Amino acid sequence: REAAEGWLAAPKACAPPAIPDSYLAFVSGNILLPCDGGKSDKCPDMARAITTWRFAIKHLKRATEGKVDPNTINFINQISDDTDAFAAQMSEDNLPVVAGNNRQVFLALASWMDSQPKPTVDANDASLPNPVRGMLCGASSCYEKVSS
């Protein structure tokens, strides 16, 4: 480590506790419900929807690692690959298909995710990812400032 004049660091113990991956996946999946039918007045931005799906799936992968059977892991990996492929070439026609496949996996694991520990969060805490604050992610990041 280097010392820099004028800079101080707090001890690690003062950092807020990490938010469980299962919780991040669960709330992100729920925020996406209006997007299940595709682009609409309730889900006007495909880029924000797909960024949120990618965030949700990333955390679902982490949450289920070593805790579910290999077949379930294969389904999670498949929706991850399909969502990444969609993100590379988005089309309004395919959003409901991708969202529908993702939703099936999330529904299959919903009770498991809901049974996992849930943190107490403040929806006004700007340091939290958008889905925890009740919003879709931004087009490129889940920490982007967006209007709800």
Sequence and secondary structure as in RCSB ss.txt:
>XXXX:A:sequence
REAAEGWLAAPKACAPPAIPDSYLAFVSGNILLPCDGGKSDKCPDMARAITTWRFAIKHLKRATEGKVDPNTINF
INQISDDTDAFAAQMSEDNLPVVAGNNRQVFLALASWMDSQPKPTVDANDASLPNPVRGMLCGASSCYEKVSS
>XXXX:A:secstr
    TT     GGGS     HHHHHHHHHHHTGGGTT SSSSS  HHHHHHHHHHHHHHHHHHHTTTS HHHHHH
HHHHHHHHHHHHHS  TTTHHHHHHHHHHHHHHHHHHHHTS      TT TTS GGGGTS   SS TTS    
